[in-house]
């Protein structure tokens, strides 16, 4: 082991910065993997044990094609073990794009005079939610620029508005948040509105790069952003999501930065992040990022597999930034959540237009398929499309979410809940062809289940859904 606690000055303390760049580079530069070591690390992950920084560096530095393939196959096995065949679906909903930050990679940057600034009124927000519900969505992430308009009370009010919208059998059962860091009391205000996960992406964990791409606004404060989710935890939000924007700096450094963030949460709060996101840089209006650190498709697939193995219990989100070919390839490496039918222009869900305009968006979307088309493909690939929100609503969050690593969680909770939400979708929104496919997928998964009380209860509840009941879960 190359790590010793005495070597590095930065220790984990609540609400204190925790990234030591030299520590991360030492792991990258000094870890020399052997085939045996790589296989030991993969085996540890398959035993559902989180990897250390050094063990993650072993996987990062394993560049032999044979070992890279073993890492990918290990990620596939772990995904099946921990998350089963289900893929959770959600949609992003942009509420406001005013922003006081000047981030070189973002179409919302304050110096972008081409961007049309909009904040959805309550009526417009309701129209957007109705349009999403009409397509079958049950899970949203609300997205806000960083601006005084979007304070904690505004966010909380918009969350409550979303929850009260009911269109036919449609309803939004979980509202996640992607917004600026807040103070502890402000996080409490948002928490009281009944949010699910609060996401804050550090974008890059490399401090000099961070300073070079965040030119103005509160987001230019590296430490304030880094400790944002500490304040969320202090406010009682134990469901948090982290992420890095790959392409700003060396992807190897960012992967270890994410793992160091996981370490910090576990050391200080005894809980890891609910989700990890790994968006890649995409074109945006007034974009100014150089291509030096662009992540190739080959490296992107590798890093996703490595992240899956490094943090077995954490959900991984793959968004429509990526084209459908890439999404198809890496979904099996451990992704547990994807978006579908995504539109990121303000007010776009309730509009008829399908044309993308970068001057009206934060960045370019590269998978424009409808939710129905994505569900159709998931069924063809033998996945179970899921709109499940049971863990959040039954208190299986924070420390309890770590139980994803406990044998039996998938078969007792996730797979049955996924099948019930799929059954709802098939009854309420699917075309006849998709309904037939979905029924076969449900029947196949039922046949593979062990006989017993859970299966009996599931069969009984699927029958109740068939005759009109909704929102049943374990």
N, C-alpha and C positions, 0 to 999 in steps of 0.2 A: 504494500500500500504506500502511495506517495503522500497521502494526506496525513497531517498531524494537526490537532487543534491549535498548538502553540505557533504554528507557522503563519497563521493569518490573524490579523488584528480585529477583524469584524466578526462579532458574535451576533446571535439572534436575540433581539430584544423587541418587545412590542412597539410598533409604530416608529421603528428606527430603520434607516437604510441598511441593506444587507448584502449588496453586490460588491464583491472584491474582484476587479478585473484580472489581477495577477493570479488569483486562485483559479479562475476559469481557464486562463491561458496555460497555466502550469499543467492542469489536467489534460488539455488538448495536446500540448507539446511533449509531455513526458510519459504519457500512457502508450505503451507499445504492446498491442494485443497479439496473442498467439491464437491459433485455432482452438486449442483447448480452453483458453480463457474466454473466448467469445462464446463457445458452446456452454460453458459453466454459467455465464451471465444470462444467456437465453433460457437455460433450465431454471435459474432462480426466478426469472420473470414468470415463466409458465407455472411456477409454484405460487403465483400471485403475491410475490414479494417485491416491493418497490426497489428500484435500483439506486445506488449511490451516484454521486457525480463521477467518480472514477469509473464505475461500471458502465455508466452511460457513455463516457469517453472511450471506453473499450469498443463499444458498438460504432461510435462515430468514426474511429480510426481504422475500423475493419473495412478495407477497401477491396480486398480480394473478391472477385465476382461470386465465387462459391460461398463465401461467408455472407456477402450482401444478400444473396438468395436465401440463405438459412435464416438471416434476420427477418426477412419478409415473411417467410413461412412460419417462423415463430410468432410474429405479430398476428398472422391469420389465425393460428391455433389459439392464441390468447384471446382474440376478439370473440371467437366462438365460445370459448370457455367462460368468459366473464359476461359477455353481452348477448350471447346467443345469436339468433338470426334477425333480431329486430333492429330496424333503423327508425329513429325518432325524427319526425318531420316538424318544421316550424316555418314561419315567414317573418322577415324583418319589416317593420313599419316605421318610416321616417316621419317624426312629428314636427321637427323644426330644423332648419339648416342655417340659421344665423350662427355666426361663430366669431369669437375674438382672437382665435389662435391663427398663426401663420405657419402651417405645416407644409413643407415642400411637396409632399406626396398626396395631398388631399384637395379635392375639388371644392371643399367648403372653406378653404383658407381665406382669411379676411382680405387679402390683397386681390382676390379673384373677382374682378368687376363683371365678368361674364355671368357669374352665378346668379340666378334669380332667387332672391331670399324670400322664404315663406315659412310661416308657422300655421299649422292646421288649426282652424277654429274648432270648437267642440262639435259643431254640426258636420264639418268636413271629416273630423276624426271618426265620428259615428258612421259616416258614409263609407269610409275606408274599411272599417271593421265589418260592416255589413257585407261589403263585396268579398272580403276574405272568408267570412263565415259561409257565404253562398257557395264557395268552392270547397268547403269542408275543413278549413283550417281550425285548429283548436289551441294552438300555441303560437304566441307572438313574442318578438323582441322589439321593444320600442327604442328608437334611436334618436338622439338629440345632439345638436351642436353644443359647444361650450359657450354660453352666453348668459348674461344676467336674466334674460327672459325665461330661461329654463332652470329656475331655482327648484328647490326640493318640493315646495308646495305645488308648483306647476306640474312636475313629474308625477306626484302623488295624485293630483286631480285627474290627469290624463289616464293613469292606470285605472282609477275608479270608473271613469267614463267607459273605457274598453270593457271592463268586467260586466257592466250593466247592459251592454248591447246584446240582444237576443233576436236572431233572425231565423224563424222556423225552428228546426232542431239545432240550429247553429248557436254556438256560444264559445267564447274564449275562456279556457280553463286555467291557463298559466300565462302570465305576462312577465317576461324577463326585461332587463334594462341594460342598454349600452349608453352610458352618459359619462359626464365628467366626474372626477373625484369630488366628494363632498366632505363637510365637517361631520363630526359624530352625531350631533343633534339633527342635522339635515338628513343623514342616513336613517335615523330613527323615524323621521317623518315619512320618508319613502317606504321604509319597511312596514309601517302601519297600514299602508294601502294594500298590502297583500301581495307584494312582488314575489317572483321566483328568484332567479339568479341575477346578481348585479355584476356586469362585466366591465372591467377596465383593462385595456391592453397597454402594456408598457411601450409597445411599438418596437423599441430596441433597448436592450439592457446595457449597451455600450455607451458610456457617458459622453465621450467626445462626439460620437456619431449623433447621439440624441441632441446635443447642443447645435450641431450643424444643420439639422433638418427641422427643428422647432425654433422658429425665429422670433416669435412674439406671443404674448398671451400667457395665461396661467399654465398652459401645458408646457411652456418652456422650462418650468421648474421640475427637474428630473426627480428629486427626492419627494416632492409633494405627490407626484403621480405614483411613484413606486410604493409609497405607504398608503395610498388611497384605500385599498381593500383591507388594510389593517384597521382603518377607522370604520369601515363597514362591519368588520368582525366585532369591534368594540361596541357597535350600535345594535348588535344582535343579528346581523345578516350573516348566517353561516353558510350560505349558498353563494359562492362567488366564482367568477370565471376570469382566467388570465389568458394572455395571448401575446404573440410577437408578430410584427409585420416583416415577413421574410423578404429580403432584398435590400434592406437598408444597410446591413452589415453582414459579416461572415456568418453563415447559417449555423456553423458548428458552435460558435459563441452563443448565439441566440437559443439554441436547444439547451445548452447547459445553464443559461440564464433562467429559462423556464423551470428547469429542475431545481435550481437554487431557490427560486420563488416557492416551489412546492415544499422544499426543506424548511423554509422560513415559516410557512403556515403551520406545518406539523409541529415545529419546535415551540411556536408561540401560542397556538390555538388548538393543537391536537386534532387538526382536521386539514385535509388537502383541498385543493380547488375542485369545485363540482365539474368544471369543464376547462379544457385547454383548446385554444383556437390557434391556427397557424396560417393566416391569410398570406398570399404572395402579393407583392407590388403589382398593381395593374394600372393601365393608363387612366388619367384623370384630367379634367380641365385645368390648365395652368400648372401642370405637373412639371417638376424640376429635378427629379432624381436621376443621377448617373447610373449607368448599367453595370458598374464594377462588381456589385454584389448580387446581381440577378441570380435567382436560383433556378437551375435547369430542371426539367421534368425528372431526369434521373435522380438528382439530389433531392428533389422534393419528395419523391416516393420513398427514398431512403429515410429521410428525416421523419416522415409520418410513421413509418414502421418503428423507428427508434423511440419516438415519443410514446407509442403504444406500449412497448416493452418496458420503458422506464417508469411509467406510472400506471400500473394495471387497473386501478380502481376508478380512474378519472375519465369522464366522458370527453370525447374528442369531436370537434365540430368542423365540418368541411362545407364551405359556402359556395354559392353560385358565382363567385369570382372566377372559379376554375371552369374550364370547358368540360362538357359532358364526358369526353373521352378520358380525361384525367380523373374525373370523379368516379367513373366506372372502375378504373384500374385500382385506385387506392382505397376505395370504400372497404375493401376486404382486409386492409391492413390494420383495422382497428377503429375506424370511424363509427361513432354511435349516433350522431345527429347530422342531418343535412337540411338545407332550406329548399323549398320547392315553390314554383310559380312566383319567383322573386321579382319585385319591381322596387327600385330605390329612388325614382323621381317622386317628388312631393305630390301626393294626391293621385298617384298613378293607378292604384288598384280599382278605383271607381271610374276611371276614364276608359274610353274605347281605344285610344291610340296605343300602338305597340312599338312605335319607333323609339329607339334610344337616343337621347341627346346628352352628351357628356357635360354640357354647360348647365344641365339641370340635375346632375347626379354627383355623388361623392367620388365614384370611380366606375370603371366599366364592368358590367355584368357579362359573363361569358357563357352562362348556361341559362337560356331564356325559355326553357320548357315549362309548360304549365304543371301545376300540382298533379293533375290527372295523368299527364304523360309520364311524370317521374314515378308515380305509384304503379303505373302499368309496367314500367321497366323493372322496378324493384320486385314485383311479383314474378316476372319472367326470370329473374335471377335468384329466385327462391328466398328472398328476404321477406320479413313481415313488416310492412309499413305500420308505424305506430304513432298515435297522438297521445300517448299515455301521460298523465299528470299525477299519478297516484302517489309517488314518493313525496312530492312537495305537499300534497294535501293531507297526507297521513303522518307528516312529521318525520319522514325518512330522509332528512337532509343533514348537512354538516357531518358530524361524527357518524350518524346512522347511515349516511350515503356510503361511507367506507365499507359498509357491509356488502357492497357489490363484490368484494373479494371473498366473501364467505360462500362455501359450496351450498347450493340449493336456492340462492337468491333468484337466479334467472328462472329456474323451473317453477318456483313458487310464486313469483311476483311478475317479473318483466315479460316473459313470454305469454302468460295468460292475459295480462293487461293489454299487451300489444294486440293479441287476437281479438279482444273485445272492442278496442277502438277501431281496428280494421273492419270488424263486422258492422259497426255503426256507419263508417264511411261507405261501405258497400251498399247498405240499405238506403242511405240518404243522398248520396252524390255520384256514385259510380255509373258508368255506362254499362249496358248489359254485358258487353264483352269483358270488361274489367271485373264486374261482379262475379262472373263465372270463374275467372282466374283466381280471384280472391277467395272464393268458396273452396276451391281445390287446395289452395295453400293452407287455409284453416283446417280443412279435413286432414291434410297430410300431417300437420303439426299435432293435431289431436291424436292421430294414430300413433305418433312417436312418443306421446306422453305416457308415463307410468300410470297404471291403474291406481285409483285411490280417491281420497276425498277432494283433493284439489281439482282433479280432472272431472269428477262428478259435479262439483260446484260450477266449474267453467262451462260444461255442457248445458247445465240448467240456465246459466246466465246468458249464454249465447241464444238460447231459445227465447228468453225474455226480450232480448234486443230485437229478435226477429219480429216480435209482435208489438214493438213500439217503445219499450223501455230504453232509457239512455243513461249514460254516465254511471255504469257499474264498474267496480274495480276491486282488486284485492289489496 
